[in-house]
Amino acid sequence: MSAYAVAKETSDLDDPTKSCIYIAPGDELEEVALSGPYSPHDWRDLPDGYELRMQAYKEAWTQCLRHMQSIIQALHAPVAKEVVAQVKSAYMDTLPGLPYAELPAMLVFGGSSGLYSDIIQQLEVSVEVEDDCAADEAKSDITASDGAIMIHLYPGDFPNLTTAMKSIVTGFIDQSTDSGQNGMKRRPAASLATYDISVLDAWYRSLDKKPSLTIFLHDFEQFEPAVVQDVLHIPELPLVYILAMSSPPSPSFLHTTYPRSTLALLSIHKFSAPLNVELIDELVEKTFCDPNFEPAVMLGPGSLGFLADFVSRHTASVDATLTIIQLALMKHFTEPLTIFIESSTLGLRNERLAGQKLDQPESQPFRDVLTSRLARSTSNPDDVDEDAISLLRSVNAARDGFYRKLRTMRIGLSVMSIVRQAIETERENESSMLDTLIAALRGRANRDVRQLATALSKCNAQQLQIVLQKLQALYDGLQDSDARDAEMDAHVRVSGALTELADTDNASVDAEKSRDPLVARLAKDLGEWLFGYLEKHLIRLDDGPLWDIWYTGSAPFPAELINPAPRPALVSALAHPNEHAAAYARLLRMYIPQDKAETGSADQDVREDEGEDEDGLPDTALLFRRYAEAGRLVNVYDWFQSFAGALDGRRRRERRAAVTSSGNAHTHGVSGAVSNGKGKGRARAHIPMEVDEADEDAGRSEEEESELGEDEDEEAAEAWRIEVRVRFIRALHELDYLGVVKPTGRKADHVVRTLYDVVY
């Protein structure tokens, strides 16, 4: 740090008008900034490969997300429809003779962002339709044709009663003003405050139509109960509350937290969303096992296994499921060859231009990897044509072959799911469809297939009819012509079995009665057919050419992205900073070209070899080491003295090393002159002196230290002391920012530790 910087920081510290002081870092190695996200595959990527892959990722994820959202919306539609119907009729079917008015409260349990979005969307659509089809006659009471106005409130909007009332009043008034509804315009000089309920009452009376006022309280368990109790005592207006509950429906959080006096003011209606475990299982099945939907990338057992483990161990959340699938796709698209997901044109108009792009010198590593991958998947590597157009056509053939195998497997999984749902084996611990999918992708579904075939061979006529009808509907509903042609034999087999079953005239036989011999023979034949059919359809996806372009396989899921561990990483970086700095230096050398990384490369190597010596520690790590050796309360002055002593010792050793190196250079010149002499003087010049380091420090403590201090005047010593204070303050602020220390609140010169058991 220069003298000018020290003087400037000193002047800033003395300036009482400055509330924030910038302390510039020291003269450290300026690292070359990364121009983009680091990837270990950059050396074999196309020049514009990252942009093209991100475009392909967006298209693949958008296609998958829209399909999953449609599935979630269809599963949530019944619950959302019930909530909307209850909101619209909240003030239509009121009980007469009540001692006081009741506020309708809709409790939605186990909901997700998708369910809440469906409720909001249906309310908005219903309001628009009702506005278009409104009756001309006036109605004295509030009816469903008057629509609804909705506001959304969160726990941060309810810190106290005043702020809560202001959020409610201004939320309705501002929303109606923005939507252009006719109503009373509030003057800036109005006498009533914005948190006064009379303002909302006057605004509501001025409306031409009388809608119901819907208040959506998100994360209801996080609201302050005392504030909510006061807010619920508003019977003058037609308010409807929708409470988003994340707690279980029994016992209800509302009944266990709020008193009876508050519950008496509410007309409570409970709605439970579908269980998230079942919803996720059906979501995965209809996304990756539906023969009529073809995802761009098929998730493998690595990612799906992590999803199953996360759902069973942590939380069965639909939003978390979507995030896990998205992260799995993002990681998959870091592979340069995934640019061939949809087409082989490399972002150009046709294959001819794509071939010219592959012939360019900068595309040679990418082309070499593609050629070697294709050669590895053939029995004779010499048969691979290295022409650019031929390579692209080979990729097209590999893509068609993989999707054909994937379509076959999805049909087999659909047949397996139909048989499982139809026979209802009544077994406990029945595996979910997600577990079955993982086992099939790993090639371990033989046990499940054999159990299904055995169960089908024991079915009665009624169960057989259900299975055969669903299988026939599956084959009739195949949208792909190639899939219909491939499944023609199975379709004929199922249709013939249905006809044969109808001829037996036993479709109405009860399950408890003895089976007809013809039905037993037909069931046995169908069981054997099902076993062979599933054995042929549940095939491995990781044995074809370039399969890992369209299939994630057993690649592990990046769990550190979904479940990071910031605290252990923070403690490890503070306790062992050199290891993290060395790892980052290696990362820079892998990414930055050599011509740009030559400057300071030797310094980086030195930093890697420094180990954990205190002389190589940065100020924050040095202060943290003293922190780890202290007790629960840390005296700041003692902390500073220890830190200053370490810096003074480091400075003395550096000055001593500088003096020693200059002395060695002088001695080398003298020894060269003495070597020209003869006799004992020459031998004496080459005898090294072995001095213990502690004795050397003791010997130099008085004479040499005073000699080293002769060149340092009082001004430089004062500048050094100021620099030590500044560095201590900066390191202390960094530790405070990281949450390592906190003030005691009683002792101004002490801080409290927040980390313990730090192991070095």
C-alpha positions in Angstrom: 0.0 0.0 0.0 1.5 3.3 -1.1 2.1 6.3 1.3 -0.5 8.3 -0.7 -3.2 5.6 -0.1 -2.4 5.4 3.6 -2.5 9.2 3.9 -5.8 9.4 2.1 -7.3 6.6 4.3 -6.1 8.4 7.4 -7.7 11.6 6.3 -11.0 9.8 5.6 -10.9 8.2 9.0 -10.5 11.6 10.6 -13.3 13.1 8.6 -16.5 13.0 10.7 -18.8 13.7 7.7 -17.9 10.4 6.0 -20.2 7.5 7.1 -18.5 5.0 4.7 -14.8 4.7 3.9 -13.5 2.8 1.0 -10.2 0.9 1.8 -8.5 -0.2 -1.4 -6.9 -3.6 -1.4 -3.1 -3.9 -1.4 -0.8 -4.5 -4.4 -2.0 -8.0 -5.1 -2.0 -10.0 -8.3 -4.6 -8.7 -10.7 -6.3 -11.7 -12.0 -7.7 -11.8 -15.5 -11.5 -11.6 -15.3 -13.3 -14.6 -16.7 -15.0 -13.6 -20.0 -17.8 -16.2 -19.5 -18.9 -19.2 -17.4 -16.2 -21.7 -16.9 -16.6 -25.2 -18.4 -14.0 -28.0 -18.5 -15.2 -28.8 -22.1 -14.3 -25.4 -23.6 -11.3 -26.8 -25.4 -13.5 -29.0 -27.6 -16.5 -26.6 -28.1 -17.4 -24.6 -31.1 -16.7 -20.9 -31.1 -20.4 -20.1 -30.7 -21.3 -23.4 -29.1 -22.3 -21.9 -25.7 -24.8 -19.5 -27.3 -26.3 -22.2 -29.5 -26.5 -24.7 -26.6 -28.2 -22.1 -24.4 -30.8 -21.5 -27.1 -31.4 -25.3 -27.4 -31.7 -25.5 -23.6 -34.3 -22.7 -23.6 -36.4 -24.5 -26.2 -36.1 -27.9 -24.5 -37.0 -26.5 -21.0 -39.8 -24.4 -22.4 -41.4 -27.4 -24.1 -41.0 -29.5 -20.9 -42.2 -26.8 -18.6 -45.4 -26.1 -20.6 -46.2 -29.7 -20.6 -45.7 -30.1 -16.9 -47.7 -26.9 -16.2 -50.6 -28.3 -18.2 -50.5 -31.5 -16.1 -50.3 -29.6 -12.8 -53.1 -27.3 -13.9 -55.3 -30.3 -14.8 -54.6 -32.0 -11.4 -55.3 -28.7 -9.6 -58.4 -27.8 -11.6 -61.0 -29.5 -9.3 -59.7 -27.8 -6.2 -59.3 -24.4 -7.9 -62.8 -24.7 -9.2 -64.3 -25.4 -5.8 -62.4 -22.4 -4.2 -63.5 -20.0 -6.9 -67.2 -21.2 -6.7 -67.1 -20.7 -2.9 -65.6 -17.2 -3.2 -68.2 -16.2 -5.8 -71.1 -17.4 -3.7 -69.7 -16.4 -0.3 -72.4 -13.8 0.3 -75.2 -15.5 -1.5 -76.1 -18.4 0.9 -75.7 -16.7 4.2 -77.5 -18.3 7.2 -80.3 -16.1 8.6 -80.5 -15.2 12.3 -76.8 -15.0 13.0 -76.0 -12.8 16.0 -73.2 -11.1 14.0 -71.8 -11.2 10.5 -69.3 -13.8 9.6 -66.4 -13.3 7.2 -65.9 -16.1 4.7 -62.4 -17.7 5.1 -61.1 -20.2 2.5 -58.4 -22.4 4.0 -56.3 -24.0 1.2 -54.0 -26.7 2.6 -51.0 -28.1 0.8 -51.1 -25.7 -2.1 -48.3 -24.6 -4.4 -47.6 -21.7 -6.6 -49.3 -23.5 -9.5 -52.5 -24.0 -7.5 -52.6 -20.4 -6.3 -52.0 -19.2 -9.9 -54.9 -21.4 -11.1 -57.2 -19.9 -8.4 -56.2 -16.4 -9.3 -56.5 -17.0 -13.0 -60.0 -18.5 -12.7 -61.2 -15.6 -10.5 -59.9 -13.1 -13.1 -61.5 -15.0 -16.0 -64.8 -15.4 -14.2 -64.8 -11.6 -13.4 -64.2 -10.8 -17.1 -66.9 -13.1 -18.3 -69.4 -11.8 -15.7 -68.7 -8.2 -16.7 -69.4 -9.0 -20.3 -72.6 -10.9 -19.5 -73.9 -8.8 -16.7 -77.6 -8.4 -16.4 -79.2 -5.1 -17.0 -81.4 -5.3 -13.9 -80.0 -3.9 -10.7 -79.5 -6.2 -7.7 -79.7 -5.0 -4.2 -77.5 -7.8 -2.7 -74.0 -8.8 -3.6 -74.2 -11.7 -6.1 -71.8 -13.7 -8.2 -72.5 -11.5 -11.2 -70.8 -8.6 -9.5 -67.4 -10.1 -9.7 -64.5 -9.8 -7.3 -61.5 -7.6 -6.7 -58.4 -9.4 -5.3 -55.3 -8.2 -3.5 -52.3 -10.2 -2.3 -50.7 -9.7 1.1 -47.6 -11.2 2.6 -46.2 -11.4 6.2 -44.1 -8.3 5.5 -47.3 -6.3 5.0 -48.6 -7.0 8.5 -45.9 -5.8 11.0 -48.5 -3.9 12.9 -52.2 -3.0 12.7 -51.6 0.4 11.1 -49.5 -0.9 8.3 -51.8 -3.9 7.8 -54.9 -1.6 7.4 -53.0 0.7 5.1 -52.0 -2.3 2.9 -55.6 -3.4 2.6 -57.1 0.0 2.0 -54.6 1.2 -0.5 -54.4 -2.2 -2.2 -58.0 -2.1 -3.2 -58.2 1.6 -4.1 -55.0 1.6 -6.1 -55.9 -1.6 -8.0 -59.3 -0.2 -9.0 -57.7 3.0 -10.1 -55.2 1.2 -12.2 -57.9 -1.0 -13.8 -59.9 2.0 -14.8 -63.0 1.2 -12.7 -65.4 4.1 -11.9 -65.1 5.1 -8.3 -64.5 8.0 -6.0 -61.1 9.7 -6.5 -59.4 10.4 -3.2 -58.1 14.0 -2.9 -54.6 14.5 -1.5 -56.0 16.8 1.2 -58.6 14.4 2.5 -59.0 14.3 6.2 -59.1 10.5 6.7 -55.9 8.6 6.8 -55.1 5.8 4.4 -55.3 3.2 7.1 -58.9 4.2 8.1 -61.5 1.6 7.1 -63.9 4.4 6.4 -61.9 5.3 3.4 -62.4 1.9 1.9 -66.1 1.9 2.9 -66.6 5.3 1.2 -64.8 4.0 -1.9 -66.8 0.8 -2.0 -70.1 2.8 -1.7 -69.1 4.9 -4.7 -68.7 1.9 -7.1 -71.3 1.3 -9.7 -71.0 -2.5 -9.2 -70.6 -4.1 -5.8 -67.9 -6.7 -6.1 -66.7 -8.9 -3.3 -63.3 -7.9 -1.9 -61.0 -10.9 -1.8 -57.8 -10.8 0.3 -55.2 -13.5 -0.5 -52.9 -14.0 2.5 -49.8 -15.9 1.4 -47.8 -17.9 4.0 -50.5 -17.5 6.6 -48.5 -19.2 9.3 -45.9 -16.4 9.2 -48.4 -13.6 10.0 -48.4 -12.1 13.4 -51.5 -13.5 15.1 -52.2 -10.4 17.2 -52.4 -8.2 14.1 -54.5 -10.7 12.2 -57.0 -10.9 15.1 -57.6 -7.1 14.9 -57.8 -7.1 11.1 -60.5 -9.8 11.1 -62.9 -7.6 13.1 -64.1 -5.7 9.9 -67.8 -6.7 9.3 -68.8 -3.6 7.4 -67.5 -4.7 4.0 -68.0 -7.9 2.0 -64.5 -9.2 2.5 -63.5 -12.8 1.6 -60.2 -14.2 2.9 -58.2 -16.9 1.1 -55.6 -18.3 3.5 -52.6 -20.2 2.0 -51.7 -22.8 4.6 -48.6 -24.9 4.4 -49.3 -26.7 7.7 -51.3 -30.0 7.8 -55.1 -29.7 7.8 -55.5 -31.6 11.1 -55.0 -30.1 13.6 -55.5 -26.8 11.8 -53.1 -24.0 12.5 -56.0 -21.6 12.5 -57.8 -23.5 15.3 -54.7 -24.1 17.4 -53.3 -20.5 17.3 -56.3 -18.2 17.3 -58.9 -17.9 20.1 -62.5 -18.8 20.0 -63.6 -15.2 19.8 -61.7 -14.8 16.5 -62.9 -18.1 15.1 -66.5 -17.1 15.8 -66.2 -14.3 13.3 -65.2 -16.6 10.4 -67.2 -18.8 8.2 -64.4 -21.4 7.5 -64.3 -23.6 4.4 -61.4 -26.1 4.0 -59.9 -27.2 0.8 -57.0 -29.7 0.4 -54.8 -29.9 -2.6 -53.8 -33.3 -4.0 -51.0 -34.9 -2.0 -47.7 -33.7 -3.4 -46.2 -37.2 -3.4 -48.9 -38.6 -5.6 -48.9 -35.4 -7.7 -45.2 -35.6 -8.3 -45.5 -39.3 -9.2 -48.2 -38.6 -11.8 -46.2 -35.6 -13.0 -43.1 -37.6 -13.7 -45.2 -40.4 -15.3 -47.1 -38.1 -17.7 -43.9 -36.3 -18.6 -41.4 -39.1 -19.2 -43.7 -42.1 -19.7 -46.3 -40.6 -22.0 -46.0 -42.1 -25.5 -47.6 -39.0 -27.1 -45.1 -36.6 -25.5 -41.5 -36.7 -26.5 -39.2 -34.6 -24.3 -36.0 -33.3 -26.0 -33.9 -34.8 -23.2 -34.7 -37.9 -21.2 -33.6 -37.8 -17.6 -31.7 -40.8 -16.4 -31.6 -42.7 -13.1 -29.0 -40.4 -11.7 -31.3 -37.3 -11.7 -34.5 -39.2 -11.2 -32.9 -41.0 -8.2 -32.0 -37.7 -6.6 -35.6 -36.5 -7.2 -37.0 -39.6 -5.5 -34.6 -39.3 -2.6 -35.4 -35.5 -2.2 -39.1 -36.1 -2.3 -39.0 -38.9 0.3 -36.4 -37.3 2.7 -36.9 -33.6 2.5 -40.1 -32.1 1.0 -42.6 -33.3 -1.6 -42.9 -29.9 -3.3 -44.0 -29.4 -6.9 -41.9 -26.2 -7.2 -38.8 -28.1 -6.0 -39.5 -30.9 -8.5 -39.6 -28.4 -11.3 -36.3 -26.8 -10.1 -34.6 -30.2 -9.9 -35.6 -31.1 -13.5 -34.5 -27.7 -14.7 -31.1 -28.0 -13.0 -30.6 -31.4 -14.5 -31.3 -30.1 -17.9 -28.9 -27.1 -17.4 -26.1 -29.4 -16.3 -26.7 -31.7 -19.3 -26.4 -28.8 -21.8 -22.8 -28.1 -20.6 -21.7 -30.9 -22.9 -20.7 -29.4 -26.3 -22.3 -32.2 -28.3 -25.7 -31.4 -27.0 -25.8 -28.8 -29.7 -27.2 -31.7 -31.8 -30.3 -32.1 -29.6 -32.9 -30.9 -32.1 -31.0 -30.7 -35.4 -27.6 -31.0 -37.0 -27.5 -27.7 -38.7 -25.3 -26.0 -36.0 -27.6 -22.9 -35.9 -27.4 -22.5 -39.7 -30.0 -23.0 -42.5 -28.9 -26.4 -43.9 -26.4 -29.2 -43.6 -24.2 -27.8 -46.3 -23.4 -24.6 -44.3 -23.1 -26.7 -41.2 -20.5 -28.9 -42.9 -18.5 -25.8 -43.9 -18.6 -24.7 -40.3 -17.2 -28.1 -39.2 -14.4 -27.7 -41.8 -13.1 -24.5 -40.2 -9.8 -24.9 -38.2 -11.3 -23.6 -34.9 -14.0 -26.4 -35.1 -11.3 -29.1 -35.4 -11.3 -30.3 -31.8 -15.1 -30.5 -31.8 -15.0 -32.5 -35.0 -12.3 -34.8 -33.7 -14.4 -35.7 -30.6 -17.5 -36.3 -32.7 -15.6 -38.6 -35.1 -14.0 -40.6 -32.2 -17.4 -40.9 -30.5 -19.0 -42.3 -33.7 -16.1 -44.6 -34.3 -16.3 -46.0 -30.7 -20.0 -47.0 -31.3 -19.3 -49.1 -34.4 -17.8 -52.5 -34.7 -15.3 -51.3 -37.3 -14.0 -47.8 -36.7 -12.6 -47.6 -40.2 -16.1 -47.5 -41.6 -16.7 -44.0 -40.2 -16.7 -41.5 -42.9 -14.8 -38.4 -41.7 -16.5 -36.1 -44.3 -18.4 -33.3 -42.5 -21.7 -33.9 -44.3 -21.4 -37.7 -43.5 -20.8 -36.9 -39.8 -23.9 -34.8 -39.6 -26.0 -37.4 -41.3 -24.7 -40.0 -38.9 -25.8 -37.7 -36.0 -29.3 -37.5 -37.6 -29.4 -41.3 -37.8 -28.3 -41.7 -34.2 -31.0 -39.2 -33.1 -33.8 -41.0 -35.0 -32.6 -44.4 -33.5 -32.5 -43.1 -30.0 -36.0 -41.5 -30.1 -37.3 -44.7 -31.6 -36.0 -46.7 -28.7 -37.2 -44.1 -26.2 -40.7 -44.2 -27.8 -40.7 -48.0 -27.5 -39.7 -47.8 -23.9 -42.4 -45.2 -23.1 -45.1 -47.4 -24.6 -43.9 -50.3 -22.5 -44.0 -48.1 -19.3 -47.5 -47.0 -20.2 -48.7 -50.6 -20.6 -47.0 -51.4 -17.3 -48.8 -48.5 -15.6 -52.2 -49.5 -17.0 -51.9 -53.0 -15.8 -50.8 -51.9 -12.3 -53.7 -49.4 -12.0 -56.3 -51.9 -13.3 -55.6 -54.9 -11.2 -54.9 -53.1 -7.8 -53.0 -55.9 -6.2 -53.7 -54.5 -2.7 -50.1 -55.0 -1.7 -48.6 -52.8 0.9 -45.3 -51.0 0.1 -46.3 -50.9 -3.5 -43.5 -49.1 -5.4 -44.4 -45.8 -7.1 -44.2 -45.2 -10.8 -41.1 -43.0 -10.2 -39.3 -46.0 -8.6 -40.5 -48.3 -11.4 -39.2 -45.8 -14.0 -35.8 -45.6 -12.3 -35.6 -49.4 -12.1 -36.5 -49.8 -15.8 -33.9 -47.2 -16.8 -31.3 -49.2 -14.9 -32.4 -52.4 -16.4 -33.6 -53.9 -13.1 -37.4 -54.1 -13.8 -37.5 -57.9 -14.3 -38.9 -58.4 -10.8 -41.8 -55.9 -11.3 -42.5 -57.3 -14.8 -42.7 -60.9 -13.5 -45.0 -59.8 -10.6 -47.3 -58.0 -13.0 -47.5 -60.9 -15.4 -48.3 -63.3 -12.5 -51.0 -60.9 -11.1 -52.5 -60.6 -14.6 -52.7 -64.3 -15.1 -54.8 -64.6 -11.9 -57.4 -61.9 -12.9 -61.1 -62.6 -13.3 -63.1 -61.6 -16.3 -64.1 -58.2 -15.0 -60.4 -57.2 -14.4 -59.3 -58.6 -17.7 -61.9 -56.5 -19.5 -60.8 -53.3 -17.8 -57.1 -54.0 -18.6 -57.9 -54.9 -22.3 -60.1 -51.9 -22.8 -57.5 -49.5 -21.4 -54.8 -51.1 -23.5 -56.9 -50.8 -26.6 -57.5 -47.1 -25.9 -53.7 -46.7 -25.5 -53.0 -48.2 -28.9 -55.9 -46.3 -30.5 -54.6 -43.0 -29.1 -51.0 -43.3 -30.4 -50.4 -40.1 -32.4 -47.1 -41.2 -34.1 -47.6 -43.2 -37.3 -44.4 -45.2 -36.8 -45.4 -46.1 -33.3 -48.8 -47.3 -34.5 -47.2 -49.5 -37.1 -44.7 -50.9 -34.6 -47.5 -51.7 -32.1 -49.9 -53.2 -34.7 -49.3 -56.8 -33.6 -49.9 -55.9 -29.9 -53.1 -54.0 -31.0 -54.4 -57.0 -32.8 -53.5 -59.3 -29.9 -55.5 -57.1 -27.4 -58.5 -56.7 -29.8 -58.6 -60.5 -30.3 -58.5 -61.1 -26.5 -61.4 -58.6 -26.0 -63.4 -60.5 -28.6 -62.6 -63.8 -27.0 -63.5 -62.5 -23.6 -66.9 -61.3 -24.9 -67.6 -64.7 -26.4 -67.2 -66.4 -23.0 -70.1 -64.3 -21.7 -68.4 -64.0 -18.3 -67.8 -60.2 -18.2 -70.2 -59.9 -15.2 -68.8 -62.7 -13.2 -68.1 -61.6 -9.6 -64.5 -61.7 -8.4 -65.3 -63.9 -5.5 -66.8 -66.7 -7.6 -64.7 -69.4 -9.2 -63.3 -68.5 -12.6 -64.4 -70.1 -15.9 -61.8 -72.3 -17.4 -61.8 -70.3 -20.6 -61.2 -67.1 -18.6 -58.4 -68.7 -16.7 -56.7 -69.9 -19.9 -57.1 -66.4 -21.4 -55.6 -64.8 -18.4 -52.7 -67.1 -18.4 -52.0 -66.5 -22.0 -52.2 -62.7 -21.5 -49.8 -63.0 -18.5 -47.3 -64.8 -20.7 -47.8 -62.3 -23.5 -47.3 -59.3 -21.1 -44.1 -60.8 -19.7 -42.6 -61.1 -23.2 -43.9 -57.8 -24.4 -42.4 -55.8 -21.5 -39.1 -57.7 -21.7 -38.9 -56.5 -25.3 -40.0 -52.9 -24.7 -38.1 -52.1 -21.4 -34.7 -51.7 -23.1 -31.6 -49.9 -22.1 -31.1 -46.4 -23.6 -27.3 -46.1 -23.0 -26.0 -48.6 -25.6 -26.5 -46.7 -28.9 -24.3 -44.2 -30.7 -24.2 -40.8 -29.1 -26.8 -41.7 -26.6 -25.6 -39.2 -24.0 -26.7 -36.3 -26.2 -30.4 -37.0 -25.6 -30.1 -39.0 -22.3 -28.6 -37.9 -19.0 -27.9 -41.5 -18.0 -26.3 -42.2 -14.6 -24.6 -38.7 -14.5 -24.9 -37.5 -10.9 -27.2 -34.6 -10.1 -25.5 -31.4 -9.1 -26.8 -31.6 -5.5 -24.6 -28.7 -4.3 -26.9 -26.3 -6.4 -30.1 -27.4 -4.8 -28.8 -28.0 -1.2 -25.6 -25.8 -0.7 -23.7 -25.8 2.5 -22.5 -22.1 3.0 -21.5 -22.4 6.6 -18.9 -25.2 6.3 -17.6 -23.6 3.1 -17.2 -20.3 4.8 -15.4 -21.8 7.8 -13.1 -23.9 5.5 -12.2 -20.9 3.4 -11.3 -18.8 6.5 -9.4 -21.6 8.2 -7.5 -22.8 5.1 -7.5 -19.9 2.6 -4.4 -21.0 0.7 -6.0 -24.2 -0.4 -9.0 -22.3 -1.8 -6.6 -19.8 -3.5 -4.6 -22.6 -5.0 -7.7 -24.3 -6.4 -8.9 -21.0 -7.9 -5.4 -20.4 -9.4 -5.6 -23.8 -11.1 -9.0 -22.9 -12.4 -7.6 -19.7 -13.9 -4.7 -21.5 -15.5 -7.2 -24.0 -17.1 -9.4 -21.3 -18.4 -7.2 -18.3 -19.3 -4.8 -18.6 -22.3 -1.1 -19.0 -21.4 -0.1 -15.8 -23.1 -2.5 -13.8 -20.8 -1.6 -15.8 -17.7 2.2 -15.6 -17.8 2.3 -12.5 -15.7 2.2 -13.5 -12.0 2.1 -17.2 -12.7 5.2 -17.7 -10.6 3.5 -15.8 -7.7 0.6 -18.2 -8.0 2.9 -21.2 -7.7 4.5 -19.6 -4.6 1.2 -19.1 -3.0 0.3 -22.8 -3.6 3.5 -23.9 -1.9 3.2 -21.6 1.1 1.0 -24.0 3.1 -0.6 -22.7 6.2 2.2 -20.5 7.5 0.9 -17.3 9.0 3.2 -15.2 6.8 1.1 -16.4 3.8 -2.3 -15.7 5.3 -4.4 -12.8 4.3 -5.5 -10.3 7.0 -9.0 -11.7 7.4 -7.8 -15.3 7.8 -5.0 -14.2 10.2 -7.6 -12.3 12.3 -9.9 -15.4 12.1 -7.1 -17.6 13.4 -6.8 -15.4 16.5 -10.6 -15.5 16.8 -10.6 -19.3 16.8 -8.2 -19.3 19.7 -10.2 -17.0 21.9 -13.1 -17.7 24.3 -16.8 -16.9 23.9 -16.2 -13.2 24.4 -13.4 -11.6 22.4 -11.7 -8.5 23.8 -11.3 -6.2 20.7 -8.2 -4.5 22.1 -6.4 -7.8 22.9 -7.5 -9.0 19.5 -5.9 -6.0 17.8 -2.7 -6.4 19.8 -2.3 -10.0 18.7 -3.0 -9.1 15.1 -0.6 -6.2 15.2 2.1 -8.4 16.8 1.7 -11.0 13.9 2.0 -8.2 11.3 5.1 -6.7 13.0 6.7 -10.1 13.1 6.0 -10.7 9.5 7.4 -7.3 8.6 10.6 -7.9 10.6 11.1 -11.2 8.9 10.6 -9.7 5.5 13.1 -6.9 6.2 15.6 -9.4 7.6 15.2 -11.6 4.5 15.9 -8.5 2.3 19.0 -7.6 4.3 20.2 -11.2 4.3 19.7 -11.5 0.5 21.7 -8.3 -0.1 24.4 -9.6 2.4 24.6 -12.9 0.6 25.1 -11.1 -2.7 27.9 -9.1 -1.2 29.5 -12.2 0.4 29.3 -14.0 -3.0 31.3 -11.2 -4.5 33.9 -11.2 -1.7 34.2 -15.0 -1.8 35.0 -14.7 -5.5 37.8 -12.4 -4.7 39.1 -14.6 -1.9 39.0 -17.7 -4.1 41.9 -16.3 -6.1 44.1 -16.5 -3.0 45.8 -19.6 -1.6 46.0 -21.6 1.7 43.7 -21.5 4.6 41.9 -18.3 3.6 40.4 -20.1 0.6 39.2 -23.0 2.7 37.8 -20.8 5.4 35.7 -18.9 2.9 33.7 -22.0 2.0 32.9 -23.2 5.5 29.1 -22.4 6.2 28.1 -21.5 9.7 25.2 -23.4 11.2 23.3 -21.1 13.6 20.0 -22.0 15.2 17.1 -19.8 14.1 16.1 -19.0 17.7 19.7 -18.1 18.6 19.9 -16.0 15.5 16.8 -14.1 16.5 18.2 -13.6 20.0 21.5 -12.5 18.7 19.9 -10.0 16.4 17.3 -8.7 18.9 19.4 -5.8 20.0 22.1 -5.1 17.5 20.6 -6.1 14.2 17.1 -4.9 15.0 18.5 -1.5 15.9 20.5 -1.6 12.6 17.3 -2.5 10.7 15.5 0.3 12.3 18.1 2.9 11.4 16.7 3.3 7.9 13.1 3.8 9.2 12.3 7.2 10.4 9.5 8.2 12.7 7.2 9.2 9.9 7.4 5.7 8.3 6.8 4.0 11.6 3.7 6.1 12.2 2.5 5.3 8.7 3.0 1.6 9.4 1.0 1.8 12.7 -1.8 3.5 10.8 -1.8 0.9 8.1 -2.0 -1.9 10.8 -5.1 -0.2 12.3 -6.7 0.2 8.9 -6.0 -3.4 8.0 -7.5 -4.6 11.3 -10.6 -2.5 10.8 -11.1 -3.8 7.3 -10.6 -7.5 8.4 -12.9 -7.0 11.4 -15.6 -5.5 9.1 -15.3 -8.4 6.7 -15.8 -10.9 9.6 -18.7 -8.9 10.8 -20.2 -8.9 7.3 -19.8 -12.7 7.2 -21.7 -13.0 10.5 -18.7 -14.4 12.4 -19.0 -11.8 15.2 -21.8 -9.8 16.8 -21.8 -7.1 19.4 -22.6 -8.1 23.0 -24.9 -5.2 23.6 -23.4 -4.6 27.1 -19.6 -4.3 26.6 -18.5 -1.9 23.9 -15.0 -3.4 23.8 -16.1 -7.0 23.4 -17.7 -9.1 20.6 -19.4 -12.5 20.8 -18.2 -15.5 18.8 -20.8 -17.2 16.6 -18.6 -20.1 15.4 -17.1 -22.8 17.5 -15.1 -26.0 17.1 -13.0 -24.7 14.2 -10.5 -27.4 13.3 -7.2 -26.6 11.7 
